């Protein structure tokens, strides 16, 4: 492979892509560019005080971006059939790593949650990296649901359940909920009977309530969300400071780099609450423009899904669009007080290499579907040599 082909700006094949693929590519790069600018502003003050280098977090993010862009360009130039063919192995690897984080001494804790594994100086967050492969495997399952035996169906549903339970045990309720909702949306788009979808929705909601009732800190978050001003210096502090940042932006914002809340008033302002800094600096107008960008991404994703002739490819497009736009809207909802406070990064904005890699892989998969929307082929969940045996069992 030519090394130049790994760098997106040197990809000579772009001019021959479908219109939707080209638009998604430039929209992804625009999203990424804006995110890097906001991260620079949100992290500079904290990095300068804590690390002695205001560019510390920004430079590390740039390294992750370059690594992620290489993966991005490989995926947009690889047949989706090949990627789908290995998705179950990658899903299995990251599922195993999720449970490794639960083993004392292996999982790296932050804010009382063991979500990372440290491989030398590199932190790995399997719950982030598993997202695009969870979409791929869900699309493979629900895209050919009627052709599969109940044994295969239940096996993969059980694996999806383990993914959600493993993430929930870290504990990471927000990511577990996002993964569950994404799988559910793919199943809905795949045409599963409403009785299955309704039962799953009730079960998922009940599991979330059980988690909140068991975990005291999650209960406190819900209570502080209902009235953060009742304990503005305690449990409600983070949300109060976020609302102050959003409100301070008013119509046009304070201007780039002029946020006051990032000066050690708003905690984790470069990750879970980075939208608050964006809103403070660019105001209501900037926030609306960001929402319009998300709406454009969602619209293109829907167009790609509608144009895809292959049901699996269509579900991949729907799943990626759901997880990218859905996670962004959940992040915005948390920072504006519409949902309880939770740790969910804003794709391509928040600091973190794992989130960046997952986001760019997801975008690359959507672009690849756009490129192949008229020539997709089904990737079977079972090996061809087992097809006859499976059909024979169906007859009895």
N, C-alpha and C positions, 0 to 999 in steps of 0.2 A: 504493500500500500504506500502511495506517495504521501510523505509527511505533510506536504502542503495541504492535502485534502482533509487533514484533521483539524485545520484552522478554518472556522466558518467564513471569514472574510475572503479566503482564497478558494472557496467552493465554486468552481466554474459551472456546475450543473444547475445552479439556482434559476437561471433564465429559462430553463425548460420545464420548471415545476408548474403545477396547477396554480391558478390564481390564489386559491384559499391557502395553499401551502406557503406561498411567498408572503402573503399578508400576515399569516401567523408567525412566520420567521421574523419579520420586521417588528411586529407587535411584541414578540418575546424579547427582542433586543432593546426595544424602547422601555419596556417594563424593567428589564435588568439594569439599564443605564440610570433610570430614575431611582431605582432602589439603591444603587451604589452611591448616588449623590446624597440621598437621605441618610444612609448609613454613615457616610463621612461626617455629616453634621451631627447626627445623634450620638456618635461614639467618641468624637474628638476630645471633649472635655474630660470624660471619664477615663479614657485611655491615657491622656496626658498626666492625670493625677495618679492613677493606679499603676501604670506601666512606665511612666516617664517618657512616653512617645505618643503624641496625639494621633498618629497614623497607625498605631499598633494593630487595632482590630481591622481597620480598613485594608491594610496591606495583607493581612492573613486572609481576608475575604477575597481579595483579588487573586490570590494563589488558588483558592478553592474554585473561583469562577473559571480560571484558565483550565483547571483539571476537568471541571464539569462541562465546559464547552467542547473539549475533545470528545467526551462521551456523547454529547449532544450531536456532534457532526457524524460520529460513527453510526448512531441510531438513525438519523434522517437519511443516511445513504445505505442502510441495510434493509433487505426484504423483511417485512414485518413477520412473515411466516417463520423466519429463523429466530427472531426475538421471542415469538410466542412459543417456539419449540424448546426454549431453555428457561422460560419464565417459572415453571414449576420447581426447577432446581434452585433458582435464586430465591424464590419464595420460601422454600424449605430451609435454606441457609440462614436467611434473616429471621425466620421463625425460631430456629435453634438459638440464634444470638440473643433474641428477645428473652428467652428463658435463662440464658447464661447471665444476663444482667441481674436476675433475681438471686443468683448464688452469692452469698456474702464473700467479699474479697475480690470478686470479679466485676460486679457492677459498680460503676462510679456514680456516687450520689451528688445531687444538687437540689436544694430546696426540698429535702426529705423524699426525693424520688430517685430511684436507681434506673436511669434510662440510657446510660452510656457505658461503653467498654473502651478502655484506654489501650490502644495498640501503639506502644511507644509514646511519642508526642501527639499521635493522631487519635482524637476521640471519635468513636463510631456510635451512632445512634440508630440502631436497627429499626426502631418503630417509625422513623422518618424514611429510611431507605427502602422499606418494604412496600410503601404505598403504591408506586407505579406497577410493581409486579403483582400486587394484590388486585389491581385493576385488570391487568392482563389475564390473570388466571380466572377471575370472576367472569370476564367476558368469554373466555373459552368454555367455562361451565354452562353459563346461562344462554350462550349463543347456540348451543347444540343440546339443550336440556332434553328435548323430546327424543333424541337419538340415544340417550344414555340409560344404562340400567340404574335401578335404585341404589345398588351397591356403590357405583361410582359417584352418584349424586351425594349420598350420605357421607362418603369418605371425604369429599372436598368441602362439604358444608361443615363437617367436623373440624377440618383443618382451618377453615375460616374462623370458626368459633374459638379455636385455640389461639389464633392470632389476636383476636379481640380480648380474650381472657388474659393472655400474657401481657398485653399492653396495659390492661386495666389493673393488673397486679403490681405494676411498677411503682406507684400507681400513676396512670396518665389517662384520666377520664376523657379529656377533650379529644386526644388522638384516637382513642378507642371508639368514641362516639362518631368521629369523622369517618373512620374506616367502616364502621357498621352502616352508617347512612349511605356511604358510597356503594357498598355491596348491595344494599337494599335498592338503591336507585337503578343499578345495573340490572338487578333481577326484575324490577318493575318494567324497565325498557325491554327486557328479554321476553316479556309476555307471560311470566309465571302467574298461576292462579291467585286470585285475591285472597283466598283462604290461607294460603301459605304466607303471603306478604303481610296480611293482617296479624296472623299469629306471631310472626317474627318481629313485627313492630311492637306488639304488646310485650313480648319477651325482652326485647332490647330496652324498652322504656323501664320495665320492672328491674332489669339488671342495673341500670343507671341509678334508679332510686335506692336500690340495695347498697350500691357503692357509696352513695351520699350518706345513707343512714349509718354505715359502718365507719367511714372515715370522718373524724371530727373536723379536720381542717377543711374538707369539702363542705360540710354543713356550715361552717363559719363563713365560707366564701358565698354561699347562697344567701345566708342571712344578711351579710354585709352588702350584697348586691341589691337586696330589697330596700335597704335604707343605709347607704354608705356614710351619710352625714351623722348618723347616730353614734358612730365611733370613728370619727374622721382622722384620729391619730393612731388608731389601732388597726382592726381588721379591715376597715373601710379606707385606709390611707391610700393604697395604690389606686383604687378607682377614683377617689376624690381628686388626687393629683392629675390623673388622666383626664378627668372632666374639666379641670381647671386649664389644662393645656389645650384641649379642644375648644373650650369657650374663649380662651385668650386669642385664638387665631382670628375670630370674628369673620369678616367678609373676605379680606384679601390676605390675611396672615401677617405675622410680624416680619417676615422676610427670611431668606435663606441664612441659616446659621444664627438666627436671633432668638431661638427658643430659650426661655428661662427655666422651664421645667426640667430640661436635660441637665441642669447644673445641680445634680444630686437631690432634686426634689422628687422626681418620678423614678422609682426603681425599675431596673431592667428595661430602660428606655430604648436600647438598641436591638431588642429581640421581641419580647411579648407585647410591648406597648409602643412599638416604633411608629404606628399610625398616629398616635397622639402627638408625637413630635412633628410629623409631616403636617398634620392638621393645624398645629400651632404656627408653623412657619409659612404655610401656604393657604390657610384659611378655608372658608366654605367653598370658594371657587376652586381651589386646588383639589379639595376632597371630591367635589362633583366631577372634575375632570378625571380623577383616578377611578371613580365609579363608572364613568363612561368608558374608560379603557377596559375595565373588567367586563362591561356589557358587550363591548366589541369582541373581546376574546370569547365570551360565552356564545355570541351570535355566530361567529366563525366556526366554533366547535360544533354547534347545532347544525350548521349548513354542511359541514364535513360529514357528520353522522347521517344526515338525510341523504347525502349523495352516495354513501358507501353501500355497495350492493351486497357485500358479505355481512351477515348478521354479527359475526364476531368482531369484525373491524368497526361496525357501527357502535357496538357496545363499548369497545375500547375508547372511541371518541367521546361517547357520553360519559364514561367513567372518569377519563382524564379531565374533561371540562368540569365535571362535578367537583372533583377533588381540588382542582386549582382555584376555581372561582368560589366554591363553597368554603374552602379554608380561608380565603381572603375575606369573604363576607363575615365569617365567624370571628376572625381577628378584629375586624372593624367594629362588629357588634359588641365585643368584649370591651374594647377601649372607649366606646361611647356609652357604656352602661346598659346596653340593650340585652346583654346576657351576663351570667355570673363570671367573675374573674377566673381565667384559666390560662394555662401556658400553651399558646398556639402561635407559631411564628407566621408572619406575613410573607408569603412566597416571593422570593427574589428581592425582598426588602430587608428582612431580619438578618442579623448576624448569625452565622452558623453554616459550616460547610455541608453538613448532611442535608439540611433543608434546601440549600442551593442545588446540590446534586439531584435530589429528588424532584425539585421543581423543573430543572432543565431537562431531565430525562422525561418527565411527563409531557412537557411541551414538545420535545422531539418526537415522542410517540404520536402525538396528535398530528404533527406535521407529516409524519410518515404515513399515517392513515389518509391524510389529504392527498398525498402523492399516489397512493395506491387505491383510491376510492373506487376505481372502475375495474381493478384487476386483482382483487383480494381472493385468497384461497383459504379454505377451512383447514385449521391445524387440529387433527384429532387428539382427543385426550388419551386414547388407547393406541397401542402399536398396531400397524396394519395387519400383522400376522395373527392378531387376536380378534380381528373383526369377524371372521367367519364363525369362530367359537362363540362370540357374543350373540350373533344372530341366531345360532342354533339354539342357545339357551332361551332366547325370546320365544321360540316356537312352542316351548313346553310350558 
